[in-house]
Amino acid sequence: MKTKYNITQINPETIKQIRQIIKDSLSDIMEDNNLRFELGNGSYDSDSVKFNGFIISLSDAKTEEEKALESELDFRQTSPYAFNLDASIIATEGSRKFKLVGFKKRARKKPFVIQDIKTNDKFVCSESMAVRLFRANS
């Protein structure tokens, strides 16, 4: 199969092209077999690129961020020192509506992931913002 890219060197632009080649080649195969894949960050030198975090999962499997959010919410249920959050709340911030969809374990300042209901765009937010928007009524 001949591709439309003629890659002669490795740089950030060609890494984007390589990522697109991989995505184009594997997407249909993965969908046909009820799978999905994620390709992590890439590091490169003058003649090679290495992608970290090539993950294949079932198409309906939860992402790492979703699993981490469940764990964080469970922890908050048992901890007397943390505010309980409710992932089922649809919060309004300005003219946008958000839902709580993930948690990044390694992020210190903005560990929570929220998603705009209308556009499906994802954003990160601080714990204080997550508590303000999604605090459970207890």
DSSP file (Angstrom, degrees, kcal/mol; ACC not computed):
  #  RESIDUE AA STRUCTURE BP1 BP2  ACC     N-H-->O    O-->H-N    N-H-->O    O-->H-N    TCO  KAPPA ALPHA  PHI   PSI    X-CA   Y-CA   Z-CA
    1    1 A M              0   0    0      0, 0.0     2,-0.4     0, 0.0     0, 0.0   0.000 360.0 360.0 360.0 118.7    0.0    0.0    0.0
    2    2 A K        -     0   0    0      2,-0.0     2,-0.2     1,-0.0     0, 0.0  -0.717 360.0-148.7 -87.0 130.5    1.6    3.3   -1.1
    3    3 A T        -     0   0    0     -2,-0.4    -1,-0.0     2,-0.2    18,-0.0  -0.521  19.5-122.6 -96.0 167.2    0.9    6.2    1.1
    4    4 A K  S    S+     0   0    0     -2,-0.2     2,-0.4     2,-0.0    -1,-0.1   0.519  85.8  90.1 -86.0  -5.4    0.6    9.9    0.1
    5    5 A Y        -     0   0    0     12,-0.1     2,-0.6     2,-0.0    -2,-0.2  -0.751  56.6-163.5 -95.3 137.8    3.4   11.0    2.4
    6    6 A N        -     0   0    0     -2,-0.4     2,-0.6     0, 0.0    -2,-0.0  -0.815  18.4-172.4-116.4  88.2    7.0   11.1    1.3
    7    7 A I        +     0   0    0     -2,-0.6     3,-0.1     1,-0.2    -2,-0.0  -0.722  21.9 157.4 -91.9 119.9    8.9   11.2    4.6
    8    8 A T        +     0   0    0     -2,-0.6     2,-0.3     1,-0.2    -1,-0.2   0.513  65.5  25.4-116.8 -11.3   12.6   11.8    4.3
    9    9 A Q  S    S-     0   0    0      2,-0.1     2,-0.6    38,-0.0    -1,-0.2  -0.964  74.3-115.9-148.2 163.8   13.4   13.3    7.7
   10   10 A I        +     0   0    0     36,-0.9    38,-0.1    -2,-0.3    34,-0.0  -0.915  51.2 130.5-108.2 120.2   12.1   13.2   11.2
   11   11 A N  S  > S-     0   0    0     -2,-0.6     4,-2.4    36,-0.1     5,-0.2  -0.915  72.2 -82.3-152.6 174.0   10.8   16.5   12.7
   12   12 A P  H  > S+     0   0    0      0, 0.0     4,-1.6     0, 0.0     5,-0.1   0.854 127.1  51.2 -55.0 -36.7    7.6   17.6   14.5
   13   13 A E  H  > S+     0   0    0      1,-0.2     4,-1.5     2,-0.2     5,-0.1   0.928 111.8  45.0 -67.5 -44.4    5.7   18.0   11.2
   14   14 A T  H  > S+     0   0    0      1,-0.2     4,-2.7     2,-0.2    -1,-0.2   0.814 107.2  59.8 -71.3 -27.6    6.6   14.6    9.9
   15   15 A I  H  X S+     0   0    0     -4,-2.4     4,-2.7     2,-0.2    -1,-0.2   0.906 103.9  51.3 -63.6 -39.7    5.8   13.0   13.3
   16   16 A K  H  X S+     0   0    0     -4,-1.6     4,-2.0    -5,-0.2    -2,-0.2   0.901 110.9  48.6 -60.6 -40.6    2.3   14.4   12.9
   17   17 A Q  H  X S+     0   0    0     -4,-1.5     4,-2.4     2,-0.2    -2,-0.2   0.910 110.9  49.4 -66.1 -42.2    2.2   12.7    9.4
   18   18 A I  H  X S+     0   0    0     -4,-2.7     4,-2.4     2,-0.2    -2,-0.2   0.919 110.1  51.3 -62.7 -43.6    3.4    9.4   10.8
   19   19 A R  H  X S+     0   0    0     -4,-2.7     4,-2.5     1,-0.2    -1,-0.2   0.896 110.3  49.9 -58.8 -40.4    0.8    9.6   13.6
   20   20 A Q  H  X S+     0   0    0     -4,-2.0     4,-3.1     2,-0.2     5,-0.2   0.890 108.2  52.6 -67.6 -39.3   -1.8   10.2   10.9
   21   21 A I  H  X S+     0   0    0     -4,-2.4     4,-2.4     2,-0.2    -2,-0.2   0.935 111.6  46.3 -59.9 -46.6   -0.6    7.2    8.8
   22   22 A I  H  X S+     0   0    0     -4,-2.4     4,-2.4     2,-0.2     5,-0.3   0.931 114.4  47.8 -62.4 -45.4   -0.8    4.9   11.9
   23   23 A K  H  X S+     0   0    0     -4,-2.5     4,-2.2     1,-0.2    -2,-0.2   0.935 113.5  46.7 -61.5 -47.4   -4.3    6.3   12.7
   24   24 A D  H  X S+     0   0    0     -4,-3.1     4,-0.5     1,-0.2    -1,-0.2   0.884 115.6  46.5 -61.9 -39.1   -5.5    5.9    9.1
   25   25 A S  H  < S+     0   0    0     -4,-2.4     4,-0.5    -5,-0.2    -1,-0.2   0.876 121.7  32.8 -73.1 -38.3   -4.1    2.4    8.8
   26   26 A L  H  X S+     0   0    0     -4,-2.4     4,-2.9    -5,-0.2     5,-0.3   0.710  97.2  80.3 -95.6 -21.5   -5.4    1.0   12.1
   27   27 A S  H  X S+     0   0    0     -4,-2.2     4,-2.6    -5,-0.3     5,-0.2   0.918  97.7  41.6 -56.4 -51.0   -8.7    2.8   12.7
   28   28 A D  H  X S+     0   0    0     -4,-0.5     4,-2.5     1,-0.2    -1,-0.2   0.909 115.6  50.2 -64.9 -42.5  -10.8    0.6   10.4
   29   29 A I  H  > S+     0   0    0     -4,-0.5     4,-1.1     2,-0.2    -1,-0.2   0.922 112.7  47.1 -61.7 -44.1   -9.2   -2.6   11.6
   30   30 A M  H ><>S+     0   0    0     -4,-2.9     5,-3.1     1,-0.2     3,-0.6   0.927 112.4  48.9 -64.7 -45.6   -9.7   -1.7   15.2
   31   31 A E  H ><5S+     0   0    0     -4,-2.6     3,-1.6    -5,-0.3    -1,-0.2   0.904 107.6  55.0 -61.8 -41.4  -13.3   -0.7   14.7
   32   32 A D  H 3<5S+     0   0    0     -4,-2.5    -1,-0.2     1,-0.3    -2,-0.2   0.776 112.6  43.9 -62.1 -26.2  -14.1   -3.9   12.8
   33   33 A N  T <<5S-     0   0    0     -4,-1.1    -1,-0.3    -3,-0.6    -2,-0.2   0.123 117.8-108.2-108.0  19.0  -12.7   -5.9   15.8
   34   34 A N  T < 5S+     0   0    0     -3,-1.6    25,-2.0     1,-0.2    26,-0.3   0.861  80.8 120.1  59.9  39.7  -14.5   -3.9   18.5
   35   35 A L  E   < -A   58   0A   0     -5,-3.1     2,-0.3    23,-0.3    23,-0.2  -0.854  44.5-161.6-127.8 162.8  -11.2   -2.3   19.7
   36   36 A R  E     -A   57   0A   0     21,-2.7    21,-2.6    -2,-0.3     2,-0.3  -0.967   8.8-152.5-138.9 158.6   -9.7    1.2   20.0
   37   37 A F  E     -A   56   0A   0     -2,-0.3     2,-0.4    19,-0.2    19,-0.2  -0.960   4.8-159.3-133.7 152.5   -6.2    2.4   20.3
   38   38 A E  E     -A   55   0A   0     17,-2.4    17,-2.6    -2,-0.3     2,-0.5  -0.990   9.5-151.7-128.1 138.5   -4.4    5.4   21.7
   39   39 A L        -     0   0    0     -2,-0.4    15,-0.2    15,-0.2    14,-0.2  -0.953  16.7-148.8-114.6 121.6   -1.0    6.6   20.8
   40   40 A G        -     0   0    0     12,-0.8    13,-0.2    -2,-0.5    -1,-0.1   0.144  39.6 -50.9 -76.2-166.7    1.0    8.4   23.4
   41   41 A N        -     0   0    0     10,-0.1    11,-3.1     1,-0.1     2,-0.4  -0.235  55.1-134.4 -65.3 155.2    3.6   11.1   23.1
   42   42 A G  E     -B   51   0B   0      9,-0.2     2,-0.4    -3,-0.1     9,-0.2  -0.903  13.3-164.3-115.6 143.3    6.5   10.7   20.7
   43   43 A S  E     -B   50   0B   0      7,-2.6     7,-3.2    -2,-0.4     2,-0.3  -0.949  20.1-179.2-119.4 147.9   10.2   11.4   21.2
   44   44 A Y  E     -B   49   0B   0     -2,-0.4     5,-0.2     5,-0.2     2,-0.2  -0.937  21.9-168.0-144.9 161.4   12.5   11.6   18.3
   45   45 A D        -     0   0    0      3,-2.2     3,-0.3    -2,-0.3   -35,-0.1  -0.551  60.4 -64.2-129.1-158.9   16.0   12.1   17.0
   46   46 A S  S    S+     0   0    0      1,-0.2   -36,-0.9    -2,-0.2     3,-0.1   0.748 129.3  16.0 -68.1 -24.0   17.3   12.8   13.5
   47   47 A D  S    S+     0   0    0      1,-0.1     2,-0.3   -38,-0.1    -1,-0.2   0.309 119.8  42.8-136.9  13.3   16.2    9.4   12.0
   48   48 A S        -     0   0    0     -3,-0.3    -3,-2.2   -38,-0.1     2,-0.4  -0.994  52.0-153.6-154.6 159.5   13.7    7.7   14.3
   49   49 A V  E     -B   44   0B   0     -2,-0.3     2,-0.5    -5,-0.2    -5,-0.2  -0.995   7.6-158.8-134.1 141.2   10.6    8.4   16.4
   50   50 A K  E     -B   43   0B   0     -7,-3.2    -7,-2.6    -2,-0.4     2,-0.6  -0.983   6.5-154.8-123.0 122.5    9.4    6.4   19.4
   51   51 A F  E     -B   42   0B   0     -2,-0.5     3,-0.3    -9,-0.2     2,-0.3  -0.853  11.0-154.5 -97.2 126.0    5.8    6.6   20.5
   52   52 A N        +     0   0    0    -11,-3.1   -12,-0.8    -2,-0.6    -2,-0.0  -0.666  68.5  29.1 -92.2 152.3    5.2    5.9   24.2
   53   53 A G        +     0   0    0     -2,-0.3     2,-0.9     1,-0.2    -1,-0.2   0.900  61.5 177.2  72.7  43.1    1.9    4.6   25.5
   54   54 A F        -     0   0    0     -3,-0.3     2,-0.5   -15,-0.2    -1,-0.2  -0.728  17.2-177.1 -78.3 108.6    0.5    2.6   22.6
   55   55 A I  E     -A   38   0A   0    -17,-2.6   -17,-2.4    -2,-0.9     2,-0.5  -0.930  18.5-168.9-118.5 129.6   -2.7    1.3   24.2
   56   56 A I  E     +A   37   0A   0     -2,-0.5     2,-0.3   -19,-0.2   -19,-0.2  -0.970  20.9 159.8-114.4 130.4   -5.3   -1.1   22.7
   57   57 A S  E     -A   36   0A   0    -21,-2.6   -21,-2.7    -2,-0.5     6,-0.0  -0.914  47.3 -78.1-141.8 167.2   -8.5   -1.6   24.5
   58   58 A L  E >   -A   35   0A   0     -2,-0.3     3,-1.6   -23,-0.2   -23,-0.3  -0.380  46.5-117.6 -62.9 148.4  -12.1   -2.7   23.9
   59   59 A S  T 3  S+     0   0    0    -25,-2.0   -24,-0.1     1,-0.3    -1,-0.1   0.793 114.5  43.3 -64.3 -26.8  -14.1    0.0   22.2
   60   60 A D  T 3  S+     0   0    0    -26,-0.3    -1,-0.3     2,-0.1     2,-0.1   0.330  89.4 118.2 -99.5   8.3  -16.5    0.2   25.2
   61   61 A A  S <  S-     0   0    0     -3,-1.6     2,-0.2     1,-0.1    -4,-0.1  -0.386  70.9-106.5 -72.8 151.2  -13.8    0.1   27.9
   62   62 A K        -     0   0    0      1,-0.1    -1,-0.1    -2,-0.1    -4,-0.1  -0.494  34.0-117.2 -75.4 147.5  -13.3    3.1   30.2
   63   63 A T     >  -     0   0    0     -2,-0.2     4,-2.3     1,-0.1     5,-0.2  -0.302  28.9-104.1 -75.6 167.6  -10.3    5.3   29.6
   64   64 A E  H  > S+     0   0    0      1,-0.2     4,-2.5     2,-0.2     5,-0.2   0.877 123.6  53.5 -60.0 -38.0   -7.6    5.6   32.3
   65   65 A E  H  > S+     0   0    0      2,-0.2     4,-1.9     1,-0.2    38,-1.2   0.887 108.5  48.6 -66.0 -38.7   -9.0    9.0   33.2
   66   66 A E  H  > S+     0   0    0      2,-0.2     4,-2.1    36,-0.2    -2,-0.2   0.906 112.5  48.1 -67.4 -41.4  -12.5    7.6   33.7
   67   67 A K  H  X S+     0   0    0     -4,-2.3     4,-2.1     1,-0.2    -2,-0.2   0.911 111.6  50.2 -63.8 -42.2  -11.2    4.8   35.9
   68   68 A A  H  X S+     0   0    0     -4,-2.5     4,-2.5    35,-0.2    -1,-0.2   0.863 107.8  54.0 -65.4 -35.3   -9.1    7.3   37.9
   69   69 A L  H  X S+     0   0    0     -4,-1.9     4,-2.9     2,-0.2     5,-0.2   0.928 107.5  50.1 -64.3 -44.5  -12.2    9.5   38.4
   70   70 A E  H  X S+     0   0    0     -4,-2.1     4,-2.3     1,-0.2    -2,-0.2   0.925 112.4  47.7 -58.1 -44.5  -14.2    6.5   39.8
   71   71 A S  H  X S+     0   0    0     -4,-2.1     4,-2.4     2,-0.2    -2,-0.2   0.911 112.4  48.8 -63.3 -43.3  -11.4    5.8   42.2
   72   72 A E  H  X S+     0   0    0     -4,-2.5     4,-2.4     2,-0.2    -2,-0.2   0.901 111.3  49.4 -64.1 -42.3  -11.1    9.4   43.2
   73   73 A L  H  X S+     0   0    0     -4,-2.9     4,-1.3     2,-0.2    -1,-0.2   0.894 111.2  49.8 -65.6 -39.4  -14.9    9.7   43.8
   74   74 A D  H  X S+     0   0    0     -4,-2.3     4,-1.2    -5,-0.2     3,-0.3   0.920 110.6  50.3 -63.1 -43.8  -14.8    6.5   45.9
   75   75 A F  H >X S+     0   0    0     -4,-2.4     4,-1.6     1,-0.2     3,-0.6   0.921 108.2  52.5 -59.1 -44.4  -11.9    7.9   47.9
   76   76 A R  H 3< S+     0   0    0     -4,-2.4    -1,-0.2     1,-0.2     6,-0.2   0.779 102.8  59.5 -65.7 -26.5  -13.8   11.1   48.5
   77   77 A Q  H 3< S+     0   0    0     -4,-1.3    -1,-0.2    -3,-0.3    -2,-0.2   0.860 114.1  36.1 -66.9 -35.0  -16.8    9.1   49.8
   78   78 A T  H << S+     0   0    0     -4,-1.2    -2,-0.2    -3,-0.6    -1,-0.2   0.646  99.2  89.5 -94.9 -16.8  -14.7    7.6   52.5
   79   79 A S    ><  -     0   0    0     -4,-1.6     3,-0.6    -5,-0.2     5,-0.0  -0.694  56.5-160.6 -88.5 127.5  -12.5   10.6   53.4
   80   80 A P  T 3  S+     0   0    0      0, 0.0    -1,-0.1     0, 0.0    -4,-0.1   0.605  91.3  55.9 -76.9  -8.8  -13.7   13.0   56.1
   81   81 A Y  T 3  S+     0   0    0      2,-0.1     2,-0.4    -3,-0.0    -5,-0.1   0.477  96.2  70.5-102.6  -4.1  -11.3   15.6   54.7
   82   82 A A  S <  S-     0   0    0     -3,-0.6     2,-0.2    -6,-0.2    -3,-0.0  -0.899  81.6-114.6-118.3 144.7  -12.4   15.8   51.1
   83   83 A F        -     0   0    0     -2,-0.4     2,-0.2     1,-0.1    -7,-0.1  -0.536  34.2-117.7 -72.2 137.2  -15.5   17.2   49.5
   84   84 A N        -     0   0    0     -2,-0.2    52,-2.5    52,-0.2     2,-0.3  -0.555  29.1-156.3 -74.1 140.2  -17.8   14.6   47.9
   85   85 A L  B     -C  135   0C   0     50,-0.3     2,-0.5    -2,-0.2    50,-0.2  -0.880   7.0-146.3-116.5 151.3  -18.3   15.1   44.1
   86   86 A D    >   -     0   0    0     48,-2.8     3,-1.3    -2,-0.3    14,-0.2  -0.954   4.7-165.9-121.3 112.0  -21.1   13.9   42.0
   87   87 A A  T 3  S+     0   0    0     -2,-0.5    13,-0.4     1,-0.3    -1,-0.1   0.614  86.0  66.6 -72.4 -11.4  -20.3   13.0   38.4
   88   88 A S  T 3  S+     0   0    0     46,-0.1    -1,-0.3    11,-0.1     2,-0.2   0.576  77.7 105.0 -85.7  -8.1  -24.0   12.9   37.4
   89   89 A I    <   -     0   0    0     -3,-1.3     2,-0.7    45,-0.1    11,-0.5  -0.530  62.2-148.4 -74.4 135.1  -24.3   16.7   38.0
   90   90 A I  E     -D   99   0D   0     -2,-0.2     2,-0.3     9,-0.1     9,-0.2  -0.932  23.7-159.2-100.7 112.3  -24.5   18.9   34.8
   91   91 A A  E     -D   98   0D   0      7,-2.4     7,-3.2    -2,-0.7     2,-0.5  -0.672   9.0-141.8 -99.0 147.8  -22.9   22.2   35.9
   92   92 A T  E     +D   97   0D   0     -2,-0.3     2,-0.4     5,-0.2     5,-0.2  -0.928  18.7 176.0-109.7 128.7  -23.3   25.6   34.2
   93   93 A E  E >   -D   96   0D   0      3,-2.5     3,-1.8    -2,-0.5     2,-0.4  -0.936  69.7 -45.0-131.0 107.0  -20.4   27.9   33.9
   94   94 A G  T 3  S-     0   0    0     -2,-0.4    -2,-0.0     1,-0.3     0, 0.0  -0.580 122.9 -25.9  68.1-125.4  -21.3   31.0   32.0
   95   95 A S  T 3  S+     0   0    0     -2,-0.4     2,-0.3    -3,-0.1    -1,-0.3   0.365 122.0  91.6-100.2   4.2  -23.3   29.9   28.9
   96   96 A R  E <   -D   93   0D   0     -3,-1.8    -3,-2.5    21,-0.0     2,-0.4  -0.699  62.8-145.2-103.4 152.3  -21.7   26.4   28.8
   97   97 A K  E     -D   92   0D   0     -2,-0.3    20,-2.8    -5,-0.2    21,-0.4  -0.958  21.8-171.9-115.4 134.5  -22.8   23.2   30.4
   98   98 A F  E     -DE  91 116D   0     -7,-3.2    -7,-2.4    -2,-0.4     2,-0.3  -0.879  14.5-160.4-126.3 153.9  -20.2   20.7   31.7
   99   99 A K  E     -DE  90 115D   0     16,-1.8    16,-2.5    -2,-0.3     2,-0.6  -0.961  31.0-112.0-128.0 153.5  -20.0   17.2   33.1
  100  100 A L  E     + E   0 114D   0    -11,-0.5    14,-0.2   -13,-0.4     3,-0.1  -0.731  45.5 158.5 -85.0 120.0  -17.2   15.6   35.1
  101  101 A V  E     +     0   0D   0     12,-2.5     2,-0.3    -2,-0.6    13,-0.2   0.556  50.2   6.7-123.5 -11.8  -15.6   12.9   32.9
  102  102 A G  E     - E   0 113D   0     11,-1.7    11,-2.9   -33,-0.1     2,-0.4  -0.993  45.1-140.9-166.0 170.6  -12.1   12.2   34.2
  103  103 A F  E     - E   0 112D   0    -38,-1.2     2,-0.8    -2,-0.3     9,-0.2  -0.989  14.3-147.1-142.9 130.4   -9.3   12.6   36.6
  104  104 A K    >   -     0   0    0      7,-3.6     3,-1.0    -2,-0.4   -39,-0.1  -0.872   9.6-161.2-101.3 108.5   -5.5   12.9   35.9
  105  105 A K  T 3  S+     0   0    0     -2,-0.8    -1,-0.2     1,-0.3     7,-0.0   0.838  87.2  46.1 -58.7 -37.6   -3.7   11.2   38.7
  106  106 A R  T 3  S+     0   0    0      5,-0.1     2,-0.4     2,-0.0    -1,-0.3   0.591  88.2  99.9 -87.5  -9.6   -0.3   12.9   38.0
  107  107 A A    <   -     0   0    0     -3,-1.0    -3,-0.1     1,-0.2     0, 0.0  -0.631  46.6-176.6 -80.2 129.5   -1.6   16.4   37.6
  108  108 A R  S    S+     0   0    0     -2,-0.4    -1,-0.2     2,-0.1    -2,-0.0   0.897  77.7  32.2 -90.1 -47.5   -1.2   18.6   40.7
  109  109 A K  S    S+     0   0    0      1,-0.2    18,-0.4    17,-0.1    -2,-0.1   0.891 133.6  18.8 -83.6 -40.6   -2.8   21.9   39.7
  110  110 A K        +     0   0    0     16,-0.2    16,-0.2     1,-0.1    -1,-0.2  -0.667  67.8 152.1-133.0  78.4   -5.6   20.8   37.4
  111  111 A P        +     0   0    0      0, 0.0    -7,-3.6     0, 0.0     2,-0.3   0.691  48.0  86.2 -84.5 -17.6   -6.4   17.1   37.9
  112  112 A F  E     -EF 103 125D   0     13,-1.8    13,-2.6    -9,-0.2     2,-0.5  -0.631  61.9-151.2 -91.5 142.8  -10.1   17.1   36.9
  113  113 A V  E     -EF 102 124D   0    -11,-2.9   -12,-2.5    -2,-0.3   -11,-1.7  -0.945  15.6-176.2-112.1 125.3  -11.3   16.7   33.3
  114  114 A I  E     -EF 100 123D   0      9,-3.0     9,-2.9    -2,-0.5     2,-0.4  -0.865  11.6-146.6-118.9 155.8  -14.6   18.2   32.4
  115  115 A Q  E     -EF  99 122D   0    -16,-2.5   -16,-1.8    -2,-0.3     2,-0.4  -0.980  16.9-123.6-128.4 132.6  -16.4   18.0   29.1
  116  116 A D  E  >  -E   98   0D   0      5,-2.8     4,-2.1    -2,-0.4   -18,-0.2  -0.601  19.8-146.7 -70.4 124.8  -18.6   20.6   27.4
  117  117 A I  T  4 S+     0   0    0    -20,-2.8    -1,-0.2    -2,-0.4   -19,-0.1   0.885  93.2  44.2 -62.4 -40.7  -22.0   18.9   26.7
  118  118 A K  T  4 S+     0   0    0    -21,-0.4    -1,-0.2     1,-0.2   -20,-0.1   0.921 128.4  22.2 -74.5 -45.8  -22.7   20.8   23.5
  119  119 A T  T  4 S-     0   0    0      2,-0.1    -2,-0.2     0, 0.0    -1,-0.2   0.590  90.4-132.1-100.9 -12.2  -19.3   20.6   21.8
  120  120 A N     <  +     0   0    0     -4,-2.1     2,-0.2     1,-0.2    -3,-0.1   0.600  53.5 152.0  64.7  13.1  -17.7   17.5   23.5
  121  121 A D        -     0   0    0     -5,-0.1    -5,-2.8    -6,-0.1     2,-0.4  -0.511  37.8-138.1 -70.4 141.6  -14.5   19.6   24.0
  122  122 A K  E     +F  115   0D   0     -7,-0.2     2,-0.3    -2,-0.2    -7,-0.2  -0.830  22.8 179.3-106.5 144.1  -12.6   18.5   27.1
  123  123 A F  E     -F  114   0D   0     -9,-2.9    -9,-3.0    -2,-0.4     2,-0.3  -0.941  23.4-126.9-135.9 156.0  -10.9   20.8   29.6
  124  124 A V  E     -F  113   0D   0     -2,-0.3     2,-0.3   -11,-0.2   -11,-0.2  -0.798  29.1-177.0-101.2 150.6   -8.9   20.4   32.7
  125  125 A C  E     -F  112   0D   0    -13,-2.6   -13,-1.8    -2,-0.3     2,-0.0  -0.967  26.1-102.2-144.4 161.0   -9.9   22.2   36.0
  126  126 A S     >  -     0   0    0     -2,-0.3     4,-2.2   -16,-0.2   -16,-0.2  -0.239  36.0-108.0 -75.8 167.0   -8.6   22.6   39.5
  127  127 A E  H  > S+     0   0    0    -18,-0.4     4,-2.7     1,-0.2     5,-0.2   0.897 119.4  55.4 -62.8 -40.2  -10.0   20.8   42.5
  128  128 A S  H  > S+     0   0    0      1,-0.2     4,-2.1     2,-0.2    -1,-0.2   0.891 109.5  45.9 -63.0 -38.4  -11.6   24.1   43.8
  129  129 A M  H  > S+     0   0    0      2,-0.2     4,-2.4     1,-0.2     5,-0.2   0.908 112.1  51.2 -69.6 -40.7  -13.4   24.5   40.5
  130  130 A A  H  X S+     0   0    0     -4,-2.2     4,-3.1     1,-0.2    -2,-0.2   0.905 111.5  48.0 -62.0 -41.3  -14.5   20.9   40.4
  131  131 A V  H  X S+     0   0    0     -4,-2.7     4,-1.2     1,-0.2    -1,-0.2   0.920 111.8  50.0 -64.9 -43.2  -15.9   21.2   44.0
  132  132 A R  H  < S+     0   0    0     -4,-2.1    -2,-0.2    -5,-0.2    -1,-0.2   0.892 121.8  33.2 -61.6 -40.2  -17.7   24.5   43.1
  133  133 A L  H  < S+     0   0    0     -4,-2.4    -2,-0.2     1,-0.1    -1,-0.2   0.846 131.8  25.6 -86.5 -35.2  -19.3   22.9   40.0
  134  134 A F  H  < S+     0   0    0     -4,-3.1   -48,-2.8    -5,-0.2    -2,-0.2   0.105  74.4 146.8-123.8  22.4  -19.9   19.3   41.1
  135  135 A R  B  <  -C   85   0C   0     -4,-1.2   -50,-0.3   -50,-0.2     2,-0.2  -0.413  48.6-122.4 -64.7 130.6  -20.1   19.2   44.9
  136  136 A A        -     0   0    0    -52,-2.5     2,-0.9    -2,-0.1   -52,-0.2  -0.471  18.8-117.8 -74.7 142.7  -22.5   16.5   46.0
  137  137 A N              0   0    0      1,-0.2    -1,-0.1    -2,-0.2   -52,-0.0  -0.723 360.0 360.0 -80.4 109.2  -25.5   17.5   48.2
  138  138 A S              0   0    0     -2,-0.9    -1,-0.2   -54,-0.1    -2,-0.0   0.410 360.0 360.0-123.1 360.0  -24.9   15.7   51.4
